[in-house]
Amino acid sequence: MAPSSRPDLMALLAAKEMVLVVGSGGVGKTTSAAAMAAAAATEIGGRVLVLTVDPAKRLADALGIGEIANEATRVPDAAFSDVGIEPNGELWAAMLDTRQGWDELIRHHAPDVEVRDAVLANPLYQNLTGRFVHSHDYLAMEKLHELHATGEWDLIIVDTPPSRNALDVLDAPRQMKEFFGSRLLRWLTVPYRSRLFTVASKPFYQIADRVLGSRFLQDIAEFFILFQAMERGFVEHASEVERLLVDERCTFVVVSTLEAAPSHEAKFLARELLRRDMNLGAIIANRVMPSSFMSRGSATSARKLVRLADDGLANDVGGELDTDPAVVRAVLTEIGSRFHQVAVVATREAERRAELAELCPLLVAAPMLDHDINDVADLLDLAAHFAT
């Protein structure tokens, strides 16, 4: 892809092959990932893929593909031409499908057809894998590894799964490796590998069967015995994923709002990425209040608004809006009186923004949009804020 000369987020995207968009839930990771992908396809070129998790339907509609599926789908040229844009490259989108992703992993790592079919047919398989070792987090990393290995994409942007702990996605490969050597796995499978242990533990399992249902623990053990047959493949692949996360071709973009809890999580995550020698490329501060709210002129205007509301302004506005001046006066007074609270929030946001900027040389801010993302033009409009 042709490099961008602009010293901003586009330059970072042009220099990398993999971007992981991370952060706590509800901060706009999915939209930010899609906006970066659309901008990269438009300005940088090449084949750009955004891999997202549980995208909102309006995002699929904005990309003009109706539905984002597990298989990569190209965003049609019409999605760009309809808004007067001619991209330099191709934009593709895919969704992480947990069940299909696990099926693909089993097919890939199973040592033979018998083990593969036995695992896929196991009645516990669907329920257990959906709750297994931060399933979404691990699959997202596996999918990144798989897609990058194909060599089909110039840039892959991964919208990581929402999580109570943003580090889950980084820890998922290690947790997978640790699981295969865990006491839990040995406890579940040893009774069915050792005749002596089976005899000694038989009373316990008989009681468990009466409480949990016939053969419940045995069914679980049989499933994980099958799973252990794939240990080598899973462990080796998890190690490859770990190496990929520290590869110089991979970078992380932390997305956060400037509210107290998300920004605290973002600072923790940024420090942890640096501690692990992972590339922290940028921090996106999302839904930021205008800096003008902190100016002396804004505070003065708010005080004047309260005074003028009682000096005839309410009558003028009421006449223009065909509204009772008393109602207008109450609204104007409330807005002016509460502006100080808004200014305090904006000041706190500025302080948190400065703290984040100390952790990363590239911090960009995007304002709170007054509309939904409806098309590619809206995504590019959001991405334009990332360049400032």
N, C-alpha and C positions, 0 to 999 in steps of 0.2 A: 504494500500500500504506500502511496505517496505521503511523505511526512508533512505535517502542518507546521507552518512557521510561527504560529501563534503560541506564546508561552502560557498555555493554560491547560485545561483538562483535555482538550483535543490533542495537544502535543503528547500528553501522557498516553492516551489511547493509541496514538499512532506508533508509539514505541513499544507497545506490549502486545502479547498474543492472547492473554487470559486476564480477565478482570473479575474479581469477586466482590460483589456489593454486599456489605455486611452492616449490621446495626440491630438495635432492638426492634420489636414489632411496632407497627403503626406509624413509622416515621417517613414512609414514602419510598422504601427501597425499590419496590417493583416499578413504580412510575419513573424513578430516577434511572434505573437500569435500562428501561425502554427508551427513555429520552437520550441517554448516552449512545445507545446502539443506533438509534435513528440519525443522530448527529454524525456518528462515525461513518455510517453508510453514505450519508449525504456529502460530507466534507472531505473525508479521508479516502474512501473507496474500498474496494475489495469485497470479500464475502464476510458479512458480519452476522453473528448469531446471538440472540438474547435467549437465554434459558431461564424461564421463570417458574415460580411455584404458586399454584392456585391463583392465577391472575383473575382480576375482575373482568366481567364480560365487556365492560366499556373499554377496557384496554384492547381486547381483541377487536372490537368494533373500530377503535381508533386506528388500528393497524390495517384495517380493511380485510381481515381474513376470517371473520365470522366466529371462529373457534380456534383456540390455540391447543394443539394436540401434542402427544408424545413425540411423534415424528416431526422433524423440522419442516415448517411451511414457509414458503417465500412470501413476503409482503408484496402484493401486486404493484406494478408500476403505476397503476391508476391511483393508488393511495397517495403517491407523490405528485403526479401530474394534475390531479384534481385540485390541488392547492398551489399549483404553479411552481413546483419544485422538480428539478432534474437531478437525481442523486448520482454520485460518482461510482457507487458500488451497489451491492445487493444487501437487503435486510431480510433476515430470516428469523423466525420465532418458534420456540418449542416449549412445552410444559413438562415438568417433571412428574411422571406418573408412578406413584409408589409401587403399586402392585406389578405393573408391567416391568418396572425397573428391577424388582427383585426376581421376577421370572427370568429376565435376561442374565442376571448375575448367576442364578442357579444353573442355567444352561451353559454358561461360560466356564464355571468352576467345577461342575460335577465331573468326577473322574471317569464315569462311564454312563451309558444310557440308562442302566438299571437304577443307579443312584438318582440321576436326574428325574426320572419318571416317578420314583418313589417319593421324593421330596415334594414335587409339584402336586402329587395326588394326596399327600398327607392332609388329613382333615384339620390339623392344627396350624398348617402352614400360613394360611391367609391371616389368621388372627394374631399369631405370634410375630410374624415379620412386620406387621403394621406397628408394633410396639417395640421393635428390636433395636437397641443401641442407637437411639436417636435416628430412626430409620430415614427420615427425610434428609437429615444432615449428611449421613454417610452416602446416600444415593446421589445427592447433589455433587459430592466430591468425586464419586465414581463416574458419574455422567460427564463431568468436566474432563476427567482423565480419558475416557472413551472418545469423546468428541475431539479433543486435541490430538489424540493419537492418529485419527483418520487423516489429518492434514488437509481436510476440506475447507477449513475456515481460517481466515486471516485474523479474525478477532472473535473471541467468545466472551460474552458478558453474562455472568451467573448471578441471578437474583437469589440470594441464599434464603433458606426457609426461615419463617418467623420463629423465634425461640425465646423462652424466658431468660436464657443465658446466651448472649451472642457468641461466646466461645465454643458452644456446642459443635458448630460446624468445623472449627479448627481441631477439636479433640476427637471427632468421630472416627477417623482412621486409627488413631491410637487405641480408642476404646474397643474397636473391632478386634484388633490384635490381642488386647488384654482379655477379651471375652473368651477366646479359645484356650487361654491358659488359666482361666478363673476357677476358683473353688466351686462355684455354682455349677459350671458345666461338668466338673468331675463328680459332684454330688448327684447330679441328675443321671449320669451315664454309668458310673462304676457299678451300681447294683446289678446292672444287666450285662456287665462284662466279667464279673467275678462271682463264681458259684458260692464261695464261702460268704461273701458279703450279702448275697441274696438270701441265704438261709438265715443269717443273723438279723437281717432287717425285715424279714417277711412279716412279723406281727405289726410293725409300724405301717407297712404298705397296705396291709389288710384293713387297718383302721382308716388310713387315708382314703382308700377306695370306698369305704362305707360313707365317709363324709363328703368326698369330692365326686364320687361317681365311679363306676366300675372301670378299672384299667386307666384311670386318669393319669397318674404319675407314670405308668408304664408307656402310655401313648406319647407323653412328653419326652421321656427318655429315648424312645425309639426314634423320634423325630431328630433329637440332637445327636444321636449316634450317626444318623445319616448326614447331619450337618457337619459333624467332625470329619467326615470323609473328604470334605472340601476345604479343610483347614489350610493346607499349604497354599492353594490358590488365593484364598481370601487374605491371608497374612501377607503374601508377596505383593498382592495388588494394593493392599492398604499401605505398605511401605513405599510403593511407587507413588501413590497419591501424596503421601507426606513429603516426598522429595519434590513433587510438582509444586507444592505450596510455597516452597522456598526458592523455586527456580526464578532466575532473573527475568524470565519472560512473563512471569505472573505478578500481578499487583493487586492490592486491596484498596477499595474505596469505601470509607466509613460514612454512612448516612445517618444524620441525627436531626432532630429539632433542637431548639435552644431552651426547651423546658428543662427543669431541674433533673428529673430522673433519666430521660433519654441522653442528655448531655453528659451526665455522670457515667452512664454506661458506655458512651462513645469514648470518653477519656480513658476509661479502664481498658476498653478493647484496643484503642490505639497504642497504649503503653504495652499491652500484651503482645501485639503484633511486632512491635519494635524489639521487645525482649526475646522473641522467638526468631529474630533475624528474618522476618517476613517483610516484603516490600509494602510499606504504607505509602500509596501513591497520592491520595487526596482525601480530604474530609469535605463532605457536602453538608452545610447547615441549611436545613430545609424549613420552609414556612417562616421566614424571618420577618420581623416587623421592620418598617421603614426607619432608617437612622434619623430621619427628619423629626421623628417624634421626640427626640431628646434635645432638640434645639431650643434656644431661648425664645426664638420667634414663635415657635409652636405653642409654648407655654403662655406667652403674651397673648397670642390669638385666642387661646381658650378662655383666658380671663376676660378679654374684650367681648367674647361671644356671650358670656353670662351677663355682662353689663348691658350690652346692646339689646339683648332679648327683652329687657325691661324698658328699653328706651325707644321702642318703636320698631325694631327689627322683626319682632314676631308678627306685628301687623302687616308689614310688607311681605314677608314670606307667606303668611297665611293667605293674603290676597292672591299671591301668585299661584299658590297650590289649591286655592278654594277650600281652605281648611280653617277651622276655628282658631283664631290667634292664641287663645289660652292654651290649646293643645300644643301648638307650635312653640310657644314660650316654655312650656314644661319640657319639651324634647330638647330644645336648644340649651336650656339651663342644665339639664341632666348631662348632655354631652360635654359641655364646657366644664362642669364641676368634676366629672369623672376622668377628664383628660390626664390629670396628675397621676392617677393609678396606671393608665396606659403608659405614660412616660417612665414610670418606675419599672414596669415590666420590660420595656424596651432597653432601659439601662442595664437591667440584670442580664438580658439576652446579649448585650454587647460585651459584658464581662465574661460570660461563658464562651462567647465566640473567640475572644482574645485568648482564653485558656486553651481552647482547641487549636488555635493557630500556633501556639508554642510547640505543639506536638508534631506538626506536619507543615512543610514549607508551602503546600498548596491547599489552601482552604477557600472554598467558594460558597456563596450564599444564594439561595433562591427564595423569592418572596412567597407569601401566601397568595395563591392564585384565586381570582374571583370567579372562576368557572371550572368546569370539569374538563378533563382531557378528552376531546371529541375526535381528533384526527391527527395525522402526522404533523401538520403545521403546529398544533398545540404542543406536541412533544418537542419539536424543534425550538419553539418559543421558550419552553422550560429549559432546554439545554443551553440556549443562548445566555441565560442567567449564570450558568456554570462557568462561562468564559470570562466573567467579570470579577 
